[in-house]
Amino acid sequence: MTAPDSYRWRGVRRLSPMLAALWCCAAIAQPAPAAGASAAPDAAAHPNASHACRPDGGPDGRPAVGLVLSGGGARGYAHLGVLKVLEDNRIPIDCIAATSMGAVVGGLYASGMPAAEMQKRLSETNLADIAFDVTERADLPQSRREDERLYANGATLGFSGKGVKAPAGIVQGNRLQALLADWTAAVPINQPFDKLPIPYRAIATDLQTGQMVVLDHGSLPLAIRASMAMPGLFAPAEINDRALVDGGLVRNLPVDSARQMGADVVIAVDIGSQLRPLDALASPADVAQQMVGILIRQNVAAQRKQLAPQDVLLTPELGTLTFTDFQKANEAIAAGAAAATAALPRLKRYALTPEQYAAYRAAHTQPLPPAIRITDIEIRTNGGVPQRVVRDALHVKPGDTYDPKAVSRDLLTLTTGGNFEGVTQQVVSNGDDNRLVIDAREKYWGPNFLLFGLGMSSSSTDQGGFRLHVGYRRPWLTESGLEFRTDATVGSDLNAVHVELRQPLSVKYGDYIAPYAEYQRRYANLYDDSGDVKVTQYMVQTARAGIDFGAPIGRLGDFRIGLAYTHSHGSPTYNLPLQLLDPDVTDQTALLFPSYSADALSARARLVIDQLDDPMFPRKGYFAEFRVERSLMSRNGASSETVDSRITDAPYTELYGKLMVAQQFGRHSVSAGVEGGKSIGGTNLINAFNFTLGGFQHLAAYAADQLNGDSLVYGQITYMNQLATFNSSPVKALFVGASAEVGNVWSGGARIGGGALKQSYTFFTSLTTAFGPLYMGVALAPGGRRNIYLQLGRTY
């Protein structure tokens, strides 16, 4: 498999120490596994054998062969290698008991999918993104894409009258369940797993009682999903009002379950990680992970003791592969195949002749289920989101033929939209009546949600600064979908708050109206004509209230148009008497830098198309933004009579546009962008200092916002090379890159930043971290200009 295109999913890796502690606490609470005999009796002697494991095909009296597959995340690809060797040597499998990743491979195989087909599908699927619920950013609603730009770490907390809450798992497992539903569409929903082509059991753990749960009927995708719900990482799966998590806590190698099914012979595949040497335990997190490993190895050891002389134990040599190393699937598959090949002298005693194996395969092929016609649809919700939202998302109607793949796609759009924690489906049949039941569970950690973001910057050309971003979301205040949104920023150069009510006009089409109010106080540096000497700093305060009509453009972006009333005031933080520069000035109170104020009623429109794969590290996709503002009424004034005489109240028009495209070539990527803006017509004091250049990725050889004016031209091209990725670390990936930039700003009056286009050439190292991207580098410009910087966040 190739490395994943998106690196956002690797954010879960930084949580490994915390997850290890959670696993440890859960595992400690379990009762010690019962000691098993050194040699287990055959299935006939097992007092509770279900005899689901029947030796179909082959000579009379052949033993029933059970396959036991353990958990281990991406290490579980080794199970595929084992299955391929078993198939190539005509060794039958009559039943399967499996845990976690073993439950995934075992469940698909039990459904009738051959090993070669499974490997083909998995090789074409980015299972890392699927398993960790990473949705292609282009498929997200525009509101969520905008949130990702400001709140890069993706951390979301909820709160209610009962206090602050967090999700029970970082990953809800919706995409994995949808994929499994797609791949097992031929399996009837809600049937005993004994009726699968190969009888099957998935092992899970009851989160409340700590008891082992053997899943032997119901929804196959949901059973698999429950078996691999690692506590703290994956949200528990709800089955029959029980919260179920990873079965590895209590039975990572369920030999006894295979015996319970009636297996005479067990082929057990143990892919568990080995314990780490003492000198590798360098932190409390390492010790916690080691404790987890010890406890899981104990329940595995107890199960291995139940293996009899006729059984075969396979332990693939997987080395340092971790549970998140999905990109190393081929290595794991090869290790599994090697382990099975080495054991062939013992395995071949159970092999069938070609004719017998053909008969066995024919008996274990999944027949196509009869067509089911849906007679009714029942929607179940548990919160403030109306049932009609779920119903409107479904394309299936009463009277239609049931298509589980199509329904899964519809349900995935619901979870992608952000309203639901998870949405499941099942068909309840009673005679000729087939009721499709959709269970939509809202995010229990709501209904209020908090988002957080952080940015910091330090460079050799300015003092640097920081920005802390906090967002608040309260969706579904009413059944019509009214949402309250607030974004606040506290920083060294910017303090701002934006409050908005968003009222959907149509759930189907997504259009809305949005009254809003915002306040911003920021500091803008003013330089002399050379652009090198800072002469003063303006404090600019802007208050705005308005109302917009908005409409999504499919999943491409968003368009907003509306009216706004704005008041702005700017004043220098330090000043000089004008007489120092011009002795002819008789007014001793006249100052060099005037204060100003402005009021305007304006029409505003904004179009955003955002199809970048990552807002911070774009490696593929495109982005476009176009913005226009036209004043309908404006009033401007300044404290200096000289400046005031040049100010007009004539209507102004401000135009702005930005385009960016990125393309990936393996570990290499190239992005290019252009940007332009201009204010024309009357004086535009409302948006003074809005067009700026300077700072990382914005003419980096210059200080942040060093160049400002009322006209802007800018272009850049950036190359990045991904050097490494990291497991179980706050740092997820390492890049090196270089960029070339050109641009300038001009002002019709003082011509601040006037002159030819300025250049900047940057060489940087960047890291994706738990708090956003971290950049370190140097930027150079003609004339010996240099800027060394360290920055957290795309723009701090």
N, C-alpha and C positions, 0 to 999 in steps of 0.2 A: 504494500500500500504506500502511496505517497503521503508526504506530510500534509496535514490538514491545511486548507487554504485560510481558514479563519483561526486566529489565535485567542479569540475571546474566551473560548471554552477552557483554556488552561488556567483561567482565574481560579477554578476549583482546586487546583493543585496546591495553592498556597494554604489551603485549609487543612492539609493533611495532618498537621499536629493536633489541631482541634478535633478533627474527626477521629483520630487515633484515641484521644482521651475519651470521646463519647463511646467508641467501641469498647474501650477498656472498662468503663463504668458499667456498660450493659453486660459485658461478658462476665465481670466479677459477680454480678447479681445472679448468674445462672447456677443451678445446682450442678454438682460435678457429674459428668456422664457416668452411667453405670459401667462397671468393668465387664468386659466381654470375655468369653472363653477363648482360649488360644486357637481352637479349631471349632468352627461353627457347624452344626448339623445341616443336612440338606433341607430344601424347602419343605419337603413332606413332613419333616420333624418339627417344623416351626409351628407353634401352637396357634398363631393368628394369621397364617398365610392366606392371602386372598386368592391365590391361583390365577391372578391376572396375567402372569408371565407364563405363556403357553408356547411350547416349541412347535410352531407351525412350520411345515416343510421339513424335509430331511428324513432320515431313517426313523422308524418307530423306536421310541425309547430314548431318543437323544435328549441330553439335559437342556433345560431352559436356561438361556444365557442372559444375564442382566448386566447392563452397563451403568456404572456409577461415575458421574462427572462432578468434580469439585469446583468450588468458586475460586476466583483470583483475578477478576477484571480482565484486562487485555491479555494476560497470560493464558486465558481460556481459549485463545485461538489454537493452542496446542491440541485441544479436543478434536479440531477439524483434521489435523494430521493423523490422529489415531483412527478416526472414522474412515479416512481414505484407505489406510492400510488394511483395516478390517474388511472393507468392501472389496478391495483388490484381491484379498485372499479368501473371499467367500465365507467369512465368519459371521454367522447370523447374530442379530441382537433381538431378543424377544421382549425386553422391557427396559425402561430407563428410569433411574432415580437421580436427580441432579439438584445442585444448589448454585445460586447466583449466576455467574457467567456460564457455568455448566448447564444451568437451567435454560439459558438462551439457546445454546447449541443443541442440547438434548431435546428441548421442546420443538425446535424447528425440524430436527431429524425425526422425532416421533410423529410429527404431522405428515410425514411422507416426503420431505425434501431431501434428496440425495446430497452427500457430502460435497460433490463437485459443484452442484448447483448452489449450495450454500456458500461455498468459497467464492464462486463467481459473483453472487449478489453482494457479499460482504466486501469484496475487492472494489466493487463499483460504488460503494456507500461509504461516506465519511462517518464511520460508526462513533468516532470520538464526539463529533458535533451532535449526532443523534442521541447518544447516551447521555450527554450533558446538556441536552435541551437547547443547544445553540441554534437558533433560528437565523437563517440568512437575513442579514440586516435589511436587505431590499424588500423582504416580505413583511416587515414590521409596519404598523401604522406610523404615519409621520410624527405624531405626538411622541411616540416612544423613541423614534430616531433623534428627535430634538433633545429629549431628556438624556440620551446617551452622550451627546456632545458636551453637555454641561456637567453631568454626573457620571464621570468616566468609570468609577469603580463599580457601578451597578448595584451597590448596597442599598437595600430598601428595608425599612422597618415599618411596622404598623402599630397603631395604638387605638385604644377605645377607652371606655369608662373603666375597664379592668386593668389598664396600664399598657406599657409598651410590650409589643410582641414581635417575634421574628419568625420567618418560615421554619417549619420543622425540618426542611431540607433545602439545600441550595438549589437542587434540581427537582422539578416536579415529575419528570419522566413522561411527559405528554408525547414528545416526538418519538421516543422509543416505543411506547405503546401503540402509536399510530402505525409505525413501521411494522411491528409484529402483527398487528391486525391485518395489514396489507399482505404480508407474507404467509399468513395462515388463513386467508380468506376462504379457502376451501373447507376449513374445519367448521362444522356447525357450532354455533354458540350455545353454551350451557348444556354440554353433554358430558357424561362420564369420560375421564381420560382413558379408561380401559377400552373405549371404542375407537381410539386413535389407531392409525396403522400400526404403531408400536405403543403398547400401554406405557403410561408416563406418570411420574410423580415429581412435583416441584416442592422443595423444602423452604419454608419461611419460619419466621419467629414472631410470636405475638408480643408486640411492644409493651403491652400492659402487664402480662403475666410472666413473660419470659419463656413460655412453653413452645416446644417445637410444633409447627403446624404442617401437616402433610396435605398438600393441595392435590385432590384427585378428581375434581370435576369443576364445571363452570366455564368461565372465559379463559381460554388458553393464554392469550396475550396478557391478561391481567394477572394470571398466576405466575407467569414468567417475570413480569414487572415486580410483583411482590417479592419474589425470591431473591432479586438482586438489589433491593432497596437498602443500600448501605446506610445505616443510621447517621444522621447529621449531614449527609451529602444528598441522598435521595429522600424525598418525602415518603412517608409510609403509604402503602397501598391499602385501601379500605375494601375488605371483603367480608360480607355478612356481619357488618358492624364491628369488625375487628381491625385494628391498625397493625398491619403486617410489615415486617422489615426483613432484611437479609437473613437467609437461613444459615449462613456461615457462622453466626453467633452460637448456634446450638448443634449444628450437624453439617460441617463443611464437606464431609465425605460420607453420604448417607447409605452406607452398606446395609444397615439394618432395614432400611426402607425397601431396598431391592429384595432382601430376603422375605420381607413382609408380602411382597407381590408374588412370591413363589419362585424366585430365581434359584436354580440348582448350582449355577456357576456364576461368579461375579467377576467382571473385568472392571477394576477400579482405577481411575486416573486421578492422581493427586498432583495438582499444579500449585500447591501452596508455596509461599515464599519461605526461604530458609531463615533461621534466626541470624541476627547480625553479630559479628564479633564484638567483644567488650570495648576494644579501642575505637569502634565506630559509633559508640553511644556518646555523642558529644553535647547533648542538650536534653532538657526535660522532655521535649517532644519525642526525641529518639527513644528515650526510656519508655514513654507511654506506648509508642508503636511496638517496642519490643515486648511489653506486657501483653498487648493484643496478640502478637504473634505466638507468644507462649500459650495463652489460653486457647487459641484456635488450634494450635498444634496438639494440645491435650485432647480436644474432642475428636480430632483426626486420628490421633494415636489409639484412642479407645475403639474407633471404628475399624482401624487396620487390624486390631487384635481379633476381630470377628471374621477375618478372611481365613478360609479353609485351604488345605493343600491343593484342591482342584482350582482354586481361584487364581487370578492373575492381577498383580499390582503393577501399574505403570507410573513412573515418576519422571516425566520429561525434564531434561537438563535445560532450564530456562535462565540460568545465570542471574543477572541483575535486572532483568525485565520487570517493570513495575506494573501495577494495575491500570495505569494511565498510558502505557506505551502502545497505543493502538496503531501508531505508524510503523511498528515493528512486527506486524502481524505475520509476515512471511517467515521471520525467524522463529516465532512461536509455533507456526504450523510445521516447519521443518523439524523442530525439536520433538513435537508430538509424534510425527511420523517415524523419527529415529528411535524413539522409545518403543513404539509398537513393533517396529521391524526387529529390534533386538529381542523382543519377547515372542517372535513368531514360532520358535520351536515349541513353546508351551501353548500358544494360541491355536496352532494348526490342528491340534487334536479335535477341535470343535468345528473345523471347516467342513463345508458341504461340497458335493460334486457340482459341476456347472449346471446340470439339470436340476438338482435339488435346490441350488441357490436361486435359479430362475423361478422355480415354483415358490420359494420363500419370498422373493421380491414381489411377485405377483400378488401374493396374499397380504403384503404390507404396503400396497400402493393406495394412496388416498383417493377414494372415489369422489367424483364431483357430487356435491350435495344437491338435492332437488331444489328447484327454484321456490323461493318463499315470497308470497305476496303479502305486503304489509297491509293490515286491515285498520290499524289505529296507531297513533303516535302519542306517547305519554312523556311529558317534559317534567322533570323534577329539579327544582332549584331550592337553595337554602338561604337566600338573602334578599337583597334589595334589587337585584337585576331581574326584570320581568321575564316571564317564560317566553314572551313573544320574541325576545332577542335571540333565544336559542332556536325557536321555531323558524324565524326568518332566515337563519343561517343554513337551514337544512334544505337541500334540493329534493329530497325524497318526500313524497306525499302518500297519504293512504291510497291504496290501490296499485302502487308501484311495486315492481320486483325489488326485493332487498339486495342491495349491493354494498357489502361491508366496506369495501375500499373507498367508495364514494362517500359514505357516511363518515368514515375516519377522516377524510380530507376536510369535510365540513366542520367536524369537531375540532380539528387542529387549528382552523381559522379562528375559532372561538377562544382557544387558549392563547393563541398568538396575539389576539386583540388585547389581552391583559386583564379581562374582567374575571376570569375563572382560574382557580388553582388546577382543576382537572375536569375533563368531561369524558364520560364513558357511555358505552352503548351495550344493550343486550336485547335479544328477541325472546319474548315470553309467549310460548305457543300453548293453545288450548283448543284441540280439535283443528278446525279450519281457521280459527282466529290467531293471528300473529301480531302481537303488539310490540312495536319498537319502543323501548324505554331508554330515554336519554337522561342521565344523571349529571347535572352541571353543579359542581361545587365551587362556590365563590372562595376567594382567598380569606381564610379564617383569621389571618392576622390583621385584617382591615377593621373597619371600613376606611380608616384614615391612614395615609401612607406618607412616609418621610424619605427623601432622597438626599444624598450627600456628595459633595465634590470638593476637591482641593487643588489649588494651583499656587506655585511659588516660582520666583525667578530671581536670579542673581547674575550680574554681568560686570565686566570691567568698565563699561561706559555709563552705568547709572547705579542707583542705590538698590535696585531690585525691589521686590515686594511680594505680597501674598494675596490670595483671594480664597475665601471660604464660601462655598455655595450650599444652600439648604433649600430644598423644595418640599412643598406640601401638596398632596393630591387627595381630594375627597370626591370620588365618583358616585354617581347614582344618588344624588340628594333627593331626586324625585323619580317617579316611574318613567318620566319622559327623558331621563338621562342627563339631567343637569349636573355639571361637574364644577367644583371649585378648585382653582389652581393658584398657587403662590410660589414665586421664586424670589429668594433673597440672597444678596451677595454682601459680604463684609470683607473689606480689604484695605490695603495701605493706600491704594489710589482710587478705589471705587467702592461706594456703598449704594446699593440699589435694592428696590423691591418692586415686584410686578404682581398684581392681583387680577385674576380674570375669572369670570363665570362663562362656562361654555355650554350652550344649550343646543343639543342636536335638533335639527328640523326634520331629519329623516334618518332613521336607523339604517335603512337599506342603502341609501346613497352617501350617508356620512356628512352631509352639509350641516352647517351650524351657524349660530350667531354668537358673538363673544364680546360683551361689554367688558372693559378693563380700565384699570388705573395703575399708574406707575410713577415712581419717584427715583431720581438718580442724582447722586452727588459724586463728581469725579474731579480729578486734578489733571490738567493738561499743561505740559511744559511748553514754553515759548522760547524759541532760539533766534539768534540774530540772522542777518541775511546770509552769512556763511554756513549756517546750519550747525555750527560747532559749539557756540557759546550760549548757554542757557541764560536768558536775561530776566525771566520771571516765570511764575507759575500761576495759572488761572484755576480758581475753584468754580466749576460750572455746575449749577443746580437746575435740574429740569423736572417739571411735573407735567404729566400728560393724562388725559382721560379720553376714552374713545369707544367706539363700537365697530366691530368688523363682521362682515359676512365671510365665512370660510367654506371651502369645498375641497375635499381630497381629490387628487388626480389618480384614481386607482390606488395602487401602492407605490406610485412613483414619487409623489410629493404632495404639495398643498398650495392652494391659492387663497389669499385673503385680500379683501378690499373694504375700505370703510372710511369713517370720518374721525378726526381727533382734534381736541383743543389742547394746546401746549403753552406752557409758560416756562421761560428759561431766563436765568440770571447768571452772569459771569463777573467775577471780580478777581483782580490780581492779589496774590497772597503777600507780595512785597512790591514796592513801587519806588519811583524817583520823581522829584519835582522837575517839571518840564524846563524850568529856568536853567538847570544845570547844563542842558544841551543847547538851549536857545535863549541867549540873554535878552533878546527882543521881546520875549513873552513877559507881559506886565502882571499877569494874574499869578500871584504867588501860590495860590491853591491848586493851580493846574498840575496834573500829574502825567507822567509819560505814558502809563498804561491805563486806559479808561475802564471803568466798569460798564456793563451794558445790561439791558433787559429786553425781552421780546415776548410777544404773544402772537399766536397764530391759530387760525382754524384751517385745517388742511384735509385734503382727500389723499388717502394713501393706499397703495396696492403693492402686494409682494407675492412673488411666485418662487417656490422652492422645489427643485427636483433633486432628490438625494438617493442615489443608488450606490454609494460607496460601501465597501464591505466592512470598513472600520472607520469611525470618525477621527480617531487619533493616529492610527497607522494605516492609511488607505493603501491597499496594494492592488485593488482592482475596482472597477466601477466608475461612476461619473457623478458630478455634482454641478448644479446650476442654481444661481439665485439672481433674480431681477427685482429691482425695487424702484418705485417712482412715488414722489410726494409733490403735490401741487397745493400751494397756499390759496385759500379762498378769501382770507382776510388776514392781514398781518399788521403789527404795530411794533416798531423798534425804537430804541433810544439808547444813548450813551452819555456818560458823565462828562466827556470832553466835547466842547462845542465844535472844535475842529473836526473830530471824528463824526460827531452827530450830524454835521452838515452834509457828510457824504453818504449817510444812511437813508435809504428810501423804504417806503412801505408798499412798494409795488409788488405784485404777486411774484413769487419765486417758484422754480421747479427744480427738484433735486432728482438726479438719475444715478442709478448704481447697478452694476452687473458683475457677476463673478462666474467663471467657468473652471472646472477642474476635471481631469480624466486620469485614471490610474490603470496600469496594466501589469500583470504579474507574469514572470517567466521562471517557474520553479521557485528557487529561493531568492531570485532577483525581482525587483519591481522598479518601475519608472512612473512618475507622476508629473503632470504639467498643468499649469494653471495661469489664467489671466484675470485681471481685475481692473475695473475702471469706474470712475464716478465724476460727476460734475454738477455744480449748482449754477443755474442760469436765471436770468431775470432780476428781480429785486433782491434786496439784502436778505440773506438767510442766516440771521443770528440764532434762530432756533436750533440749528444743527451745526453751530460753530465747533470747530475742531473735530468734526465727525470723520473727515478723510485724513487718515494718518498712515505713515509708514515708519518702520523701525521696529526692531525686535525679531525674535526667532521666526523664521519662515515668512517674514514680512520686511525684507531688506535687513538681514541680520547683522551686518557690520555697523549699523546705526543703533542708538539707544531706542528703547521702546517708545513709539509714538514721537520720535524726534522730529520728524517732518510732518507738517500739517498744512492744510489749505482747503480751497474749495474745488480743486480739480485733482484727479488721481489717475495715474496709469501705472500698472504693475504687471510683471510676468515672472514666472519661475519654472524651473525644471529640476526634479529631485530624483536621485537614484538611491535605492536602499538594497542592502544585501543582508539577509537573515543568516547570521553565523551560527546560532545555537538556540536550543530550547532547553528548559530546565523543568525537572519534575520536583514536586514537593518543596517549592521555593516561592518566596514572595516575588522573585523575579521570574518572569515566564519566558521571555525571549530576548535575545541580544541582536541588535542590528548595527551596521555601520552604513554611513551614507554620505552623500555630497549633493550640494545644490548650487545652482547658478541663478541669480536674481537680477532683475533690472527694473527700475521704476523711479517715479518722483511724484511730488505733489506741488501744486502751484496755487498761489492766491492772487486774485485780481488786484488787491490793494498793495500790501506790503511785500508781496512776492516772497513770502517765507518759504524756503526750500526751492526757490526758483532756480532755473538753469537747465542744463542738459540732464538726460536720464542718468541716474546713479546706478552703480553696479555693486554686487556683493557676491562673494563665493564662500560657501560654508562647507566644513568637513566636521562630521559629528558622529558620535556613538549614541545609540538610543536603546533604552530598556523598556519593555512593557512590565509594569509593576502592579501591585495590588491597589495602588492609589492613582493609577494613570501612567502615561508615558513619561519617562525621565530622559532628558536630553543633555548631553555634555559635548561641547565643541568649540571651534574657533571659526570666526567669520572674518574675511579679509576683503578690502576694497582698494581700488587704485588710490595712490597718494599716501600709502602707508597706514591707512585706517585699519584698525583691528578691534575685534570684540570677542572676548572669551566669556562663555556663559554656561550656566547650569540652570536647567528649567524643569519643573514638574508640571505636566499638563501641556496640551497643545498650545494654548495661550493662557498665561496665568491670570 
